[in-house]
Amino acid sequence: MKNQHFDLGAETVAFVRSRLMEVVGENPENLQKVECNMKEVKEQIFRLFYDYQVVRGWPHVAANTADILGLDERTVRRLRKIMR
């Protein structure tokens, strides 16, 4: 894994695309069966990255999370307070 780069954003898009094809396929009526609360998804992804580091006692959690998610550190600190 050394010097490897993982774009989890691209992997997430590929997964959602695959699931959309499985669930909706070519039938537009199947769209009624699909739900995707983007606010909740965004919060859950934020929590995954943030809490993963906290549980392990890793340093610089806010800075690392900001870097991974393309946010500034102040935004990460603000989001963390909001999501408590």
Phi, psi and omega in degrees: 000350181299136179063017176267148179242132181242118177263089182291337175297312179295322178294322179295316178299317180298320179296313181297319178300315180297314180295322178299317178296321179293316186278315185267317182059231181253012183253107182298338178294335179291344177300334179294343181269355186258138176223137177207096180278100186298326178298315179294318179300314181299316180295318181295319178296317176303310181298321179303309181293316183292305185293328178305316181286319182298313181302326182271357178071026182286151181279163172058042185300312182297317180295317179296316180297317178300316181296314182296317186267000179071035179245167171269158187298325178297321178296318179298315180297320179294315179298320181298319179294319182295322188270005180294000000 
